């Protein structure tokens, strides 16, 4: 099918609250999880790019925005979908940075990825 000029897509991610396996009252907010996206597959035109790194609200010292994955953060996007058709692969390094007084233990969270097609 023909893709209209000017259409683009973006994948954003957001984490849920971390909940301790042994005590649901113990939680860590998603603002403590950061990521650094990486484009694994080559972009033949440069139209596909990984999103910018996002730090935990506990700074990682890189200068990345200190917002964590509490809101929707960009994982990968295309500048113009008509320029590059096919499959793109991306991953992200995750970093959980919390205050020192967070209780040790096993915690669970879900990262939700959403794909948006926009024009």
N, C-alpha and C positions, 0 to 999 in steps of 0.2 A: 504494500500500500504506500501511497505517497504521503510523506509527512510535510505539513505546511511549514513554510519558512517562519522562523521566529519562535517555534515551540521549543520548550526545554523541560527538563525534569530535574528533580532533586530528591535525594534520600536524606531524611533527618532521623535522628535517634533521640530517645529520651529514656531514662532509667526510672524504675519504680524504687520505692523505699526499700532498703535492706532490712530484713527481719531476721533476728537470731533464731536458729533452729531449735534451741532449747528453751527459749522464752520469748514469745511474740511481743512482749512489752519492751524488749531491747531492740532498738532500731538505729539505723544510720541513714541519714537523708541522702537522696540522689545527688545533691550538690557537692558531695565529697568524692564523686567518681568523675574523673576526667578521661579524655581520650586524645589520641593523635592518629588521625586517619592516614592511610597509605593506599595509593592506587597501585594495584598489583599488575593488572594488564596494561599494556601500552595503549595510549590514546593516539590513534593514527593521525588525527588532525589537531590534537590539543584541545578539543572541545569538551572533553571529560576531565574533571579535576577533583581531587580529594578536598574535603573541607579543611578548615584551619584547626589546629589543636585547641582544646579547651582544658583548662586546669581545674582541679578541685578548688573549692573556696579556701582550702589551705594551700597557699601558693607553692608551685613546684619550681619557682625561680626562673622560668623560661620567658615570662612576660605574656604568656597566653592569658586570655580572659579568664578570670577566676569565678566561673559560674557553675561549673560541673554540668552534669547531664540532667538537671532538674527540668529544664525546658527543652524544646526541640532544637537540637544542634545539628549543623550540616555535616553529613558523612561524605557525600559525593554528589556532584551535579554535572549537567552538561550545559554548555553555553547555547547551543543550537542543535536540537535533535536531528535535524535534517543533514547536518555536517558529518555525523558519525553514527552509523547504524550497526548494531551488533551487540555483543556482550561485553560488559565491563566488570572487572573484579576489584573489590576494595576490601580492606580490613582495617582494624584500628588497634593500636596498643592501648590498653586500659590501665589506669592508675587510680587506686583508691588511697586517698590521703586524708586521714582523720586526725582530730586532736588526740593527744597521748592518753587521755582519760577514757577513751572508748573501750568498753569491755571486750576482751578477747573472746573469740569463739567463731562458730560457723554461721555465716549470714547468707541469705538468699535474696536476689533481686532479679528483675526481668528488664531487659533492654528491648524496647519496642522500636522497630524501624518502620518508617512510613515513606512511601514513594508518591510524589506529587508530580503530575504533568501539568505544565502551565504554558500559557501563550501570551 
